[in-house]
Amino acid sequence: MFSEEDYDGFAFIQEVTCNMNDKAGIPNSWILLDSQSTVDVFMNKKQLENFCDVKKPLSLHCNAGIATMNKVEDLPGYDTVWIYEDGIANILSLNNVKKKFHVTYDSTACDCFEVHKADSTKCVFKPSKKGLFY
């Protein structure tokens, strides 16, 4: 389970309330930066805006099987993400993020990923005690 010291930030959004997601013990307000994901997928619609159905659904292949999605929304300050409300986390693909922003990682000084935005601000993804960068 995550403790309060695990949660000390957020990324790409203005306001966060931290509630525990009962599916995986990951707070549903966390945004994970995932180096193995190829798509951006969110389960928590409270962080998003501008809901839209899409004509061509996405079939997401994962360890649990195949999940089909046909809805997208905008993550303020980022881009459009897929919606999968039955998911266990809000995930940004590191590969997609680095296409939009400069990303740095320092395993010694801060052990974090820093996403450098055009307005000179940065979003920091630190590891939780279980190793998830949020």
Secondary structure, DSSP 8 states (H G I E B T S, - for coil): ---GGG----SS-S-----B-TTTS-BTT-EEEESS-SS-EES-GGG-EEEEEEEEEEEEEETTEEEEEEEEEE-TTS-EEEE-TTSS-EEEEHHHHHHHSEEEEETTTT-EEEEE-TTS-EEEE-B-TTS-B-
